[in-house]
């Protein structure tokens, strides 16, 4: 059997060694010492070594077309019906007034019983008709915990459907953290019920409070931090998103050192703040270019890893970028309007229908439903990129709007992210 090296390999050197990283399988391996310093081919390896390399994806059979295989899996992911992705937004109300918020200009509203009933009637039909095996439920806002009674009902009713049909259920929630105290966690029974809760910081102390300020005035940093501690003490799995800008980059390491001092430590990652909907947000917080963000993220990832904090320094295989480019992904706002992309929420002209419509008429604007789904990254220059397995052409909305190449942060210095992994966890996996 003849083999060739995978087109998704990245070779790099680290501390005198020579390594391969594969973007499709996520495997890292050190090359033999006698291979260092010269070009190698699959024929230079023993049958046993080739079996290992093949198992890790570093070599593939000579006749395999890796691009077509990836394209097939991308299409299969778009149109599969065994998984259902639901994002429910119980309210667009928020107690904060963040300058860069992509929901700026959106009318605030809260979900009523009619919309809630329609959501779960729709979910029941989809799960039964499609024989759904996995449901991924996201709850966000606005600030969802401004309406805890709605959040509680959403959780209860989804669990009733799970018990009825026996599907696997994964629940995640995004909150600003202001109301995520011990009493709220107990009231909604979040620990052990929600897979992960994401809480966001925009700096450290005053720099956070200048951006993530309350609508009535006053800061939020101290209270969010106290709630973070309480949530982890109660067994909640927390992810901290640090919204990274030029304005708060220097303060990020202060937060990392503080999080490192906690008895229980959250997962952390660094979000790229962008002006998604031309709200002028970058004028107030100094957004980074994609290349600058990649460099800043790398520096902070290395710092977090050195401090023993949990991060994802290596990208994961992703056949589809997000639920927006899949048939079975639905985002529902408080009025019942349906969207493919979270960034479109509240803008009725971008919705593809309404959950309150009769069963056969829920999709009323087909162009808004199919737009992201039919966006094809394999018809762009991304097709031949070695990062395609982890990037899938990037955000379909950004590709459509043509603002910028929607490249992954790993595009700019992927070997450096791999080195962080090696230093933290060893030389092979």
C-alpha positions as semicolon CSV with decimal commas, in nm:
position;residue;x (nm);y (nm);z (nm)
1;X;0,000;0,000;0,000
2;X;0,136;0,339;-0,100
3;X;0,107;0,647;0,118
4;X;0,153;1,020;0,082
5;X;0,184;1,292;0,343
6;X;-0,141;1,461;0,437
7;X;-0,194;1,807;0,287
8;X;-0,313;1,914;0,634
9;X;0,025;1,860;0,801
10;X;0,215;2,150;0,957
11;X;0,583;2,089;1,025
12;X;0,759;2,295;1,290
13;X;1,067;2,291;1,512
14;X;1,067;2,319;1,888
15;X;1,357;2,295;2,133
16;X;1,579;2,114;1,886
17;X;1,312;1,869;1,778
18;X;1,115;1,843;1,458
19;X;0,738;1,791;1,480
20;X;0,432;1,733;1,268
21;X;0,088;1,866;1,354
22;X;-0,218;1,759;1,154
23;X;-0,511;2,000;1,131
24;X;-0,758;1,723;1,042
25;X;-0,689;1,481;1,327
26;X;-0,534;1,724;1,577
27;X;-0,241;1,486;1,631
28;X;0,114;1,597;1,713
29;X;0,419;1,373;1,683
30;X;0,792;1,420;1,697
31;X;0,980;1,307;1,390
32;X;1,270;1,065;1,434
33;X;1,603;1,226;1,513
34;X;1,764;1,085;1,199
35;X;1,504;1,265;0,987
36;X;1,603;1,604;1,118
37;X;1,799;1,813;0,875
38;X;1,676;1,662;0,553
39;X;1,367;1,605;0,345
40;X;1,170;1,291;0,421
41;X;0,908;1,088;0,240
42;X;0,667;0,813;0,351
43;X;0,908;0,560;0,202
44;X;1,167;0,652;0,466
45;X;0,956;0,489;0,739
46;X;0,920;0,128;0,846
47;X;0,582;-0,049;0,807
48;X;0,524;-0,011;1,182
49;X;0,597;0,362;1,168
50;X;0,370;0,404;0,865
51;X;0,089;0,228;1,051
52;X;0,131;0,478;1,336
53;X;0,147;0,777;1,101
54;X;-0,159;0,656;0,911
55;X;-0,355;0,610;1,233
56;X;-0,277;0,968;1,333
57;X;-0,358;1,109;0,988
58;X;-0,005;1,224;0,902
59;X;-0,005;1,000;0,595
60;X;-0,301;0,889;0,384
61;X;-0,336;0,634;0,109
62;X;-0,205;0,768;-0,219
63;X;-0,545;0,760;-0,394
64;X;-0,726;0,956;-0,120
65;X;-0,849;1,304;-0,216
66;X;-0,846;1,478;0,121
67;X;-1,018;1,791;-0,004
68;X;-1,312;1,599;-0,150
69;X;-1,339;1,394;0,169
70;X;-1,353;1,712;0,378
71;X;-1,600;1,871;0,137
72;X;-1,825;1,565;0,163
73;X;-1,822;1,579;0,544
74;X;-1,896;1,953;0,528
75;X;-2,202;1,890;0,310
76;X;-2,313;1,596;0,525
77;X;-2,295;1,821;0,831
78;X;-2,498;2,093;0,662
79;X;-2,788;1,867;0,574
80;X;-2,793;1,603;0,849
81;X;-3,109;1,591;1,059
82;X;-3,009;1,371;1,352
83;X;-2,891;1,674;1,552
84;X;-3,095;1,983;1,637
85;X;-2,939;2,314;1,736
86;X;-3,171;2,553;1,919
87;X;-3,073;2,896;2,046
88;X;-3,348;3,050;2,256
89;X;-3,333;3,417;2,352
90;X;-3,592;3,474;2,626
91;X;-3,526;3,847;2,639
92;X;-3,336;4,119;2,456
93;X;-3,341;4,332;2,771
94;X;-3,002;4,393;2,931
95;X;-2,885;4,561;3,249
96;X;-2,559;4,662;3,081
97;X;-2,487;4,924;2,816
98;X;-2,176;4,789;2,643
99;X;-2,069;5,026;2,366
100;X;-1,969;4,755;2,117
101;X;-2,277;4,530;2,160
102;X;-2,391;4,380;1,828
103;X;-2,750;4,413;1,953
104;X;-2,727;4,792;1,978
105;X;-3,030;4,949;1,812
106;X;-3,242;4,636;1,862
107;X;-3,577;4,684;2,034
108;X;-3,582;4,528;2,379
109;X;-3,849;4,266;2,436
110;X;-3,925;3,960;2,651
111;X;-4,075;3,631;2,540
112;X;-4,441;3,559;2,619
113;X;-4,619;3,228;2,678
114;X;-4,747;3,201;2,319
115;X;-4,396;3,214;2,177
116;X;-4,263;2,973;2,437
117;X;-4,542;2,724;2,365
118;X;-4,478;2,753;1,991
119;X;-4,105;2,688;2,037
120;X;-4,162;2,361;2,217
121;X;-4,439;2,250;1,983
122;X;-4,194;2,307;1,698
123;X;-3,914;2,125;1,882
124;X;-4,143;1,831;1,959
125;X;-4,238;1,797;1,591
126;X;-3,878;1,824;1,470
127;X;-3,745;1,573;1,719
128;X;-4,020;1,323;1,640
129;X;-4,016;1,369;1,261
130;X;-3,636;1,368;1,221
131;X;-3,569;1,104;1,489
132;X;-3,326;1,350;1,648
133;X;-3,050;1,190;1,856
134;X;-2,874;1,502;1,988
135;X;-3,010;1,841;2,091
136;X;-2,782;2,137;2,160
137;X;-2,963;2,415;2,346
138;X;-2,810;2,760;2,389
139;X;-2,973;3,023;2,609
140;X;-2,862;3,385;2,582
141;X;-2,990;3,742;2,562
142;X;-2,990;4,038;2,606
143;X;-2,929;3,916;2,956
144;X;-3,123;3,594;2,999
145;X;-3,107;3,599;3,380
146;X;-3,316;3,917;3,388
147;X;-3,599;3,671;3,322
148;X;-3,513;3,369;3,538
149;X;-3,871;3,242;3,526
150;X;-3,840;3,207;3,147
151;X;-3,499;3,042;3,170
152;X;-3,637;2,794;3,422
153;X;-3,932;2,708;3,200
154;X;-3,708;2,662;2,896
155;X;-3,488;2,421;3,091
156;X;-3,783;2,231;3,237
157;X;-3,963;2,189;2,907
158;X;-3,654;2,080;2,717
159;X;-3,583;1,818;2,982
160;X;-3,941;1,692;2,950
161;X;-3,881;1,644;2,577
162;X;-3,556;1,463;2,651
163;X;-3,735;1,229;2,889
164;X;-4,008;1,173;2,629
165;X;-3,780;1,093;2,334
166;X;-3,452;0,986;2,494
167;X;-3,216;1,213;2,296
168;X;-2,882;1,338;2,426
169;X;-2,914;1,695;2,559
170;X;-2,632;1,950;2,595
171;X;-2,722;2,291;2,739
172;X;-2,504;2,602;2,739
173;X;-2,580;2,951;2,862
174;X;-2,421;3,290;2,801
175;X;-2,465;3,553;3,072
176;X;-2,294;3,875;3,175
177;X;-2,262;3,717;3,520
178;X;-2,420;4,000;3,717
179;X;-2,713;3,791;3,841
180;X;-2,531;3,456;3,851
181;X;-2,513;3,438;4,231
182;X;-2,562;3,135;4,453
183;X;-2,934;3,197;4,494
184;X;-2,988;3,210;4,117
185;X;-2,786;2,894;4,061
186;X;-2,993;2,711;4,323
187;X;-3,324;2,850;4,196
188;X;-3,261;2,727;3,840
189;X;-3,069;2,414;3,950
190;X;-2,797;2,505;3,701
191;X;-2,516;2,293;3,848
192;X;-2,521;1,950;3,686
193;X;-2,796;2,063;3,452
194;X;-2,614;2,307;3,226
195;X;-2,297;2,181;3,061
196;X;-2,128;2,521;3,060
197;X;-2,199;2,883;3,145
198;X;-2,000;3,158;2,974
199;X;-1,924;3,482;3,159
200;X;-1,755;3,777;2,990
201;X;-1,492;4,025;3,107
202;X;-1,381;4,337;2,921
203;X;-1,077;4,432;3,119
204;X;-0,966;4,439;3,480
205;X;-1,131;4,658;3,744
206;X;-1,188;5,008;3,609
207;X;-1,108;4,920;3,247
208;X;-1,380;4,652;3,257
209;X;-1,627;4,889;3,425
210;X;-1,574;5,159;3,163
211;X;-1,697;4,924;2,891
212;X;-1,927;4,679;3,071
213;X;-2,117;4,940;3,267
214;X;-2,466;4,918;3,413
215;X;-2,744;5,109;3,243
216;X;-2,818;5,299;3,563
217;X;-2,452;5,376;3,620
218;X;-2,188;5,194;3,820
219;X;-1,944;4,914;3,756
220;X;-1,980;4,538;3,750
221;X;-1,633;4,385;3,779
222;X;-1,634;4,308;4,152
223;X;-1,981;4,155;4,154
224;X;-1,914;3,938;3,848
225;X;-1,592;3,813;4,005
226;X;-1,771;3,726;4,331
227;X;-2,040;3,541;4,136
228;X;-1,774;3,356;3,938
229;X;-1,626;3,222;4,261
230;X;-1,969;3,127;4,397
231;X;-2,066;2,951;4,073
232;X;-1,753;2,736;4,070
233;X;-1,795;2,655;4,440
234;X;-2,140;2,519;4,355
235;X;-1,998;2,295;4,086
236;X;-2,094;2,497;3,779
237;X;-1,862;2,462;3,480
238;X;-1,752;2,814;3,385
239;X;-1,591;2,951;3,070
240;X;-1,450;3,302;3,086
241;X;-1,449;3,499;2,764
242;X;-1,218;3,799;2,768
243;X;-1,322;4,040;2,493
244;X;-0,988;4,148;2,355
245;X;-0,925;4,500;2,221
246;X;-0,628;4,734;2,201
247;X;-0,784;4,923;2,491
248;X;-0,778;4,632;2,737
249;X;-0,493;4,413;2,613
250;X;-0,253;4,519;2,889
251;X;-0,510;4,440;3,159
252;X;-0,572;4,086;3,037
253;X;-0,268;3,946;3,219
254;X;-0,391;4,101;3,545
255;X;-0,713;3,904;3,513
256;X;-0,520;3,587;3,427
257;X;-0,311;3,620;3,743
258;X;-0,625;3,676;3,950
259;X;-0,800;3,372;3,800
260;X;-0,488;3,166;3,865
261;X;-0,513;3,252;4,236
262;X;-0,862;3,100;4,266
263;X;-0,898;2,758;4,425
264;X;-1,114;2,644;4,132
265;X;-1,010;2,773;3,793
266;X;-1,234;2,840;3,493
267;X;-1,159;2,772;3,129
268;X;-1,061;3,095;2,951
269;X;-1,047;3,216;2,593
270;X;-1,004;3,551;2,423
271;X;-1,277;3,685;2,197
272;X;-1,211;3,907;1,898
273;X;-1,431;4,218;1,925
274;X;-1,551;4,320;1,578
275;X;-1,806;4,563;1,442
276;X;-2,042;4,296;1,313
277;X;-2,335;4,522;1,229
278;X;-2,169;4,859;1,161
279;X;-2,270;4,995;1,501
280;X;-1,952;5,201;1,531
281;X;-1,831;4,982;1,817
282;X;-1,467;4,986;1,708
283;X;-1,452;5,362;1,753
284;X;-1,510;5,325;2,126
285;X;-1,298;5,021;2,212
286;X;-1,020;5,010;1,947
287;X;-1,084;4,679;1,773
288;X;-0,783;4,479;1,659
289;X;-0,710;4,366;1,306
290;X;-0,726;3,990;1,256
291;X;-0,347;3,958;1,244
292;X;-0,299;4,176;1,552
293;X;-0,565;3,978;1,738
294;X;-0,388;3,652;1,652
295;X;-0,058;3,783;1,792
296;X;-0,222;3,920;2,108
297;X;-0,421;3,601;2,160
298;X;-0,106;3,392;2,124
299;X;0,076;3,598;2,387
300;X;-0,214;3,568;2,631
301;X;-0,262;3,197;2,560
302;X;0,103;3,141;2,648
303;X;0,061;3,343;2,968
304;X;-0,255;3,152;3,065
305;X;-0,086;2,818;2,999
306;X;0,219;2,915;3,204
307;X;-0,014;3,003;3,493
308;X;-0,186;2,665;3,475
309;X;-0,518;2,792;3,341
310;X;-0,721;2,580;3,101
311;X;-0,725;2,702;2,741
312;X;-0,770;2,558;2,394
313;X;-0,443;2,647;2,225
314;X;-0,507;2,401;1,942
315;X;-0,806;2,429;1,709
316;X;-1,065;2,153;1,685
317;X;-1,190;1,976;1,373
318;X;-1,504;2,151;1,249
319;X;-1,693;2,034;0,943
320;X;-1,927;2,333;0,976
321;X;-1,843;2,676;1,111
322;X;-2,158;2,720;1,323
323;X;-2,531;2,643;1,331
324;X;-2,592;2,921;1,076
325;X;-2,468;2,704;0,790
326;X;-2,668;2,394;0,888
327;X;-3,028;2,309;0,800
328;X;-3,119;2,205;1,154
329;X;-2,999;2,517;1,336
330;X;-3,254;2,770;1,463
331;X;-3,221;3,090;1,665
332;X;-3,546;3,226;1,812
333;X;-3,583;3,575;1,956
334;X;-3,847;3,695;2,208
335;X;-4,099;3,784;1,936
336;X;-4,067;3,439;1,781
337;X;-3,867;3,560;1,483
338;X;-3,632;3,295;1,345
339;X;-3,271;3,355;1,243
340;X;-2,974;3,153;1,124
341;X;-2,706;3,381;1,276
342;X;-2,692;3,514;1,632
343;X;-2,566;3,847;1,502
344;X;-2,894;3,903;1,313
345;X;-3,117;3,867;1,619
346;X;-3,379;4,138;1,664
347;X;-3,351;4,262;1,305
348;X;-3,675;4,138;1,159
349;X;-3,568;4,205;0,799
350;X;-3,296;3,940;0,845
351;X;-3,526;3,673;0,990
352;X;-3,647;3,380;0,779
353;X;-3,985;3,343;0,948
354;X;-4,171;3,330;1,276
355;X;-4,235;3,042;1,514
356;X;-4,599;3,153;1,560
357;X;-4,686;3,092;1,195
358;X;-4,884;2,781;1,094
359;X;-4,671;2,467;1,073
360;X;-4,617;2,475;0,697
361;X;-4,552;2,849;0,682
362;X;-4,283;2,899;0,946
363;X;-4,020;2,968;0,678
364;X;-4,151;3,276;0,497
365;X;-3,825;3,427;0,366
366;X;-3,639;3,143;0,201
367;X;-3,348;3,362;0,091
368;X;-3,267;3,435;0,458
369;X;-3,294;3,066;0,549
370;X;-3,078;2,930;0,267
371;X;-2,825;3,213;0,246
372;X;-2,560;3,091;0,491
373;X;-2,640;2,725;0,426
374;X;-2,561;2,757;0,056
375;X;-2,250;2,964;0,116
376;X;-1,976;2,734;-0,013
377;X;-1,624;2,784;0,125
378;X;-1,497;2,515;-0,114
379;X;-1,561;2,752;-0,405
380;X;-1,309;3,002;-0,265
381;X;-0,931;3,008;-0,226
382;X;-0,988;2,848;0,116
383;X;-1,033;2,513;-0,060
384;X;-0,659;2,445;-0,075
385;X;-0,571;2,589;0,267
386;X;-0,421;2,344;0,516
387;X;-0,635;2,499;0,794
388;X;-0,962;2,417;0,617
389;X;-1,048;2,131;0,858
390;X;-1,054;2,369;1,155
391;X;-1,171;2,688;0,987
392;X;-1,417;2,572;0,719
393;X;-1,375;2,904;0,544
394;X;-1,456;3,108;0,853
395;X;-1,773;3,295;0,941
396;X;-2,024;3,271;0,651
397;X;-2,162;3,614;0,740
398;X;-1,818;3,771;0,709
399;X;-1,758;3,592;0,380
400;X;-2,091;3,717;0,248
401;X;-2,030;4,076;0,354
402;X;-1,675;4,063;0,219
403;X;-1,535;4,282;0,494
404;X;-1,225;4,076;0,555
405;X;-1,088;3,732;0,490
406;X;-1,252;3,525;0,762
407;X;-0,933;3,335;0,847
408;X;-0,874;3,154;1,174
409;X;-0,634;3,313;1,420
410;X;-0,418;3,001;1,378
411;X;-0,354;3,094;1,014
412;X;-0,095;3,350;1,116
413;X;0,128;3,143;1,347
414;X;-0,014;2,794;1,389
415;X;0,320;2,644;1,493
416;X;0,342;2,881;1,791
417;X;0,005;2,766;1,924
418;X;0,123;2,406;1,891
419;X;0,436;2,488;2,091
420;X;0,219;2,612;2,379
421;X;0,046;2,275;2,377
422;X;0,376;2,088;2,378
423;X;0,515;2,290;2,666
424;X;0,200;2,239;2,872
425;X;0,123;1,873;2,804
426;X;0,418;1,692;2,654
427;X;0,550;1,625;2,308
428;X;0,295;1,385;2,159
429;X;-0,064;1,276;2,176
